[in-house]
């Protein structure tokens, strides 16, 4: 046990330095120790009861009120993750939900709760994960605030939301998380995301503007062209008045198709059977096809965003009557490896108390999530305490 305490102390030394005064660093260390100890509940009172000399009021003060450089702790933690873990392959954009019984915790609302798999009363955070097939560690968190919270000034003041806070959707929060990681000069990686983000044309466009590769899931209702719509304009007609045409009229283009229609029209010879790993039930395999497409976002409204080629990847298992998954990707020469089974945060959220974030005001979750991230997890291939922080970040 003494050896583990020594390793933990060395691990936390530079991460706790931005907390300033010695007593803050002390209570941060006590709090992390409590997160690592056995016990079903990891909220402050039961946590303090398991540690000799722990003071509930001091811990509440540290988490919710004492001033310390939250973002600097996040930055150091992110770089430590990169230094200590095996080389990651992707960034994953995901959501973490925190079920709640009441209505006073900042951002709580009836919305989809991934933890419970249904609509429920909860908070939701958007997170960016540094991920590989063996491990997944959140680096950045952003707490989602439903519109109703920002429209109720009394409620916003009660939870200490900054004055003038504007609504930001989840895709916007995801872009902020990516920009934060880039500002910290973390090595950029291809971005994976589900259809909640992939369906947003502007999100994919933002990734391209940041020169980030990506593979994101989309819905089968997404409309695309299978031939390049960037055709040359016809020669101007002589003596025709008015400004010259900048874009082709809609009738000059082929009518775009839904992804499901594209997939069903492909011949059987286009599909390839792929095996990606051995699972508990044997080899994991399915049928896939990949082809070039151009997203037709806004074509009916005669919008003209840049029409760039993306790879469409479709999965259609042999025993299914229709395709089951669709992705749009720009990955350069990288292989399309889209399945990362290590990206699971539920068990660790329970173990460290992340699913029981306390504090009704904004500083509570804002401060607690990076502190939870300081609790080193156990990872495959390691015995005892592994000094690599997983599931960390900041709303």
N, C-alpha and C positions, 0 to 999 in steps of 0.2 A: 504493500500500500504506500509506503514511503517513496518507493521508486516512481509510482504513478503520480503522486503529489509533486515530486520534483519535475517530472516531465510536463505536467500541467502548468506548473509555475513558469517554466522556460517558454512553453508555448504561448502563454498569455502575456509575457513580459512586454513586448513591443506593442501588442494590440491594446493593452490597457493604458499605455503612456498618454494618449490623447485625452484621457479622462481627468487629467490634471491632479488635483489634490490626492494625498495618500489615502484618505478615508474612502474616497470614491473608488480607487483602485482596489481597496480591501473589500468593499461590498460587492464590487463586480466579481471578484474572485470567489466570494462566498456564494453569490447567486449562481455562477457557473457550476460550482461544486454541487449545489443543490439540484441543478438540472441533471447532473450525471448520476446522482444517487438513485437507488431503486425507490419506487413509490408511484402509486397510480396517479396522484394529483400533483401537478408541478406549479400550481398557483402559489403566491407568495407565502401565505400563512402556513399551509401544510409543508411547504418547502423549508421554511425557517424552523419548523418543529423538529426536523430531522438533523439539524446541524447545531451542535453545542455552541452557545454564545451568539447565535444569529438573532438579529433584532428586526422584527416585522416593520416597525416604523422607519428604520434606517434603510431597509431594502425598498420600501415603497418610495421613500424620498429619492433614492438613487435612480430607480427606474423611471419615475414620473416627473420629477421636479429638478433635480440637481443639474446644473449646466455642464455639458461636456460635448466635445466635437463629434457628433454622430456620424457625419459624412466621412470624416477622416478615419474613424474606426472601420466603417464599411470599406473604404479604399484599401486599407492595410489588410483587412480580412480577405478581400478579393485576391490581392496579390499573394497572400499566404496560401490560399487554396491552389492557385496556379503553381506555386513553387513545390507544394507537398504532394499533390495528387499526380497520378499518371497522366500522360498527355490526353487532353480532351479532344473530341472530334467535332462537336457542334455546340452552338448556343441553342437552348430550348426556351421558348416563350410559353409560360403556363400560368395557371391561376391556382391560388390556394384559398380555401374558404374556411371560415371559423364559425361554426354554429353558435348561436346566442339565444338565450331565453328571453331577454328583455329587449327594449327598444332604445336604450340610452347610449350604448357604446357607439363611438363615432363610426359612421358609414354603414351601420346595421340596417338591413331592409329585407323584405321578402324577395328573394332572388334565387337563381340556381345555385345550389350548394354542392360542389363536387364531392365533398367529404361524405355527404349523405346520399348523393345521387338523385336529388329531387329539389323542387322549389321549397325553400325553408328560410327561416329567419337567420341571417348570417352576415358576416363581413367577408369581403373578397379582396384579395391582393393579387396584383399582376407581378410576376417574377421572371427574371432572366437566370437561366441555369447554365453552368459550365458542365458539360455532360460528355460521358463516354459510355460504352456498353457496360462498364463495370461500376460506375459511380456517377452521381449527379448532385451538384452543389450549387444552390442559389447564390448569386452574387449581388443582385439588386432586387429590391421590392418597391412596389408603389401601391398604396392603399386606394382602392376604388371608392369614390364618393358618389352615390346616386344623386340625380338632379334634385330630388326632394330635400336633401340635406342642405343644399346651397340656396334653395328658395325660402327656407325657414331661417330668418336671421337670428331669432332668439335661440333656436336649437343649435345653430352654428356657433354662436357666441358661447353657449354653455359648454361645448366641447373644445373651445379654444381654436377653432379654425382660423387661419390667417385672414385678415380683412381683405376683401376683394377676390377671394378664391373663386375661380371660374371652373365650370364643369369640364372634365376631361374624360373622354371615352376610354375604353380599355385598350383599343389599338393605339391611341395617343399615349397612354401610360407605357405601353410596350415600347414605343419609339423613344420615350424619355429614358427608359431603362437601358436601351441599346446605346443611346447617346451618352449616358453616364458611364457605361463600360468603355466606350471609345475615348471619352475624356480622361479616364483613368489610365489610358494607354494599355489596356488589356489586349492580348493578341486576338484579332478578329477571327471569327469562325463562321461557317455556314449556319444560318438560322433555320430552326425547325419550329413550326407552330401548327395548331389545329385550325379547323375551318372558321372558328370565331375570329381569327386574325387573317387567315389566308383569303377569305372571301372579300376582304377589303382591298380594292385595287390600289388605293392610296398607300396602304401599308406596304404592299409589294413594291410600289414605285419608290417609296422612301428607302427601302433596303437597297434598291438599285442605285439610287442617288448617293448612298453611303458606300457604294462599291462592295456590298456584302452579298455573298452567295446565299441561296436559300432553297428550301424545299418545304412548301406549306400545303396543308390539306385544304381542299375547296369542296363546295357542294356540287352535285351533278347538274344543278340548274345554271351554273356559270356558262356564259355564252362565249364562244371563240370562233375565230376563223382557222381553218386548216391550211390556208394558203396566205401568203404575205399580202396584207391589205395596203401596203405602202406602194401603190402604183403611181406611175408618172401622170401628171396632169395632161389633158389633151391640149393641143396647140390652140392658142387664143384665136377666136374668130375675127376676121378683119372687119373693121368699122363697127365693132360691138361696143356700146357705151357701158360705162360703169367700171368698177374696179375689177382687176383680173381675179379669177377664182384661185383661192389658196388651197382648197381641199376638194376632193372628189365628192360629187353628190352621193347620197346613200344608195340610190338605185344603180350606181356604177359598180358597187361592190357586191360580192357574193353574200347571200344572207348568212349570218353567223348561226351556229348550231349550239345546242346545249351539249354539255360533255357526255351525258348519257346517250344522246343520239350519235355522237361521234364514235363512242365505244362500240355501240351495237352494229354500226355499219362496217366495222373492221373485219377482214376475213379471218378465219380460224388460224391461218398460217402466220398472222401477225403476232399472236400471243406466244409468250415464252414461259415455261415452267421454271420457277426459281426456288431453290432451297437456301435459306439464310442461316439456320442454326439447328442444333439438336435440342429439343425440349423434353420435358418430363413425359410427354405423350409421343415421343418420336420426333422425326424430322419435321421442322416447320417449313412448309412450302405452299406456294400458290401460283396462280398464273398472272402475268403482268404484260403490259404493252407500253411502249414509250414512243411518242411522236411529237413533232413540232406544232405549236399552236400560237395564235396571237389573240390576246384577250380583247373582246369587243365591248369593253366597259363604255357606257354612255353613247353607243352608236345610234340608238333611236332618238336621243335628244340632240344628235349632231354635235356631241362633244368630241374634241380632238386631242386627247392626251397622246403622248408618244406610244406608238404601237410597236412593241418589241417582242421578239420571239421568246417563248418560254417552252420548256419541255413539259408535256403532259404525261404523267405516269398514272396508269389505271390498274387496279387490282380486281380480278374477276375469278374467284375460286371456282374450281371445276364443278363443285356440287351446288353452286348458287345459281339462281335463275336470272340474276342481273349483277352488274358490277357493284362492288361494295365500297371502294375507296378511290378517291381522286386526289392527285397532288399536282401543283404547278411548281416548277423548279428552274433555277439558273445556278448551276453548280460547276461550270467550267469543265475541267477534266476529272472532277471527283466522281467516284461511283455513287449511285443512288442508294445509300444504306439508310433507311428511314426508321428502323425499329430499334429503340433503345429501352430495353426492359429494365435497366437500373433506375430509370426515372420514376421513382415512387416516393412520395414524401409523407404519406399518411402515418406509417409506423413511427418515423422519427419525430414527426410533429407531436404524436402522443407521448413519446418517450421524454422529450425535452420540454413539454408544456406549451409548444407553439400553438396547439389547438385550443389552449385555455388562456389566451392573452387577456390580461386584466387591464383596467383603466378605461374610463368612459371618455376621456379627453384625447385629443390627437397625439400629444407627446407619449402616451402610454405605449401603443403599438409601434410608433415611430422609433422609440428607444429600445423596446424589448426585443424586437426581431434581430437586430445586430448582436445583442447580448446572447440570445439563444444560439446564434451562429458560432459563438465562441466555444460551445460545448463540443469537443471532438467526438466523432462517432466511431463505431466499429465498422471497418470495411472488409470485404473479402480479402483473404490472404494475410490478415493481421491478427495477432492475438492480443487480447486485452485492449488497452487504450490506444487508439490510432490518432496521432496528432494531425488530423486533417479536418477542418471544420466544414460540415455539410449543412444544407438547408438554412442558409443565412441570408441577410439582406435588410432592407429598410423600406417601409411604406413610402 
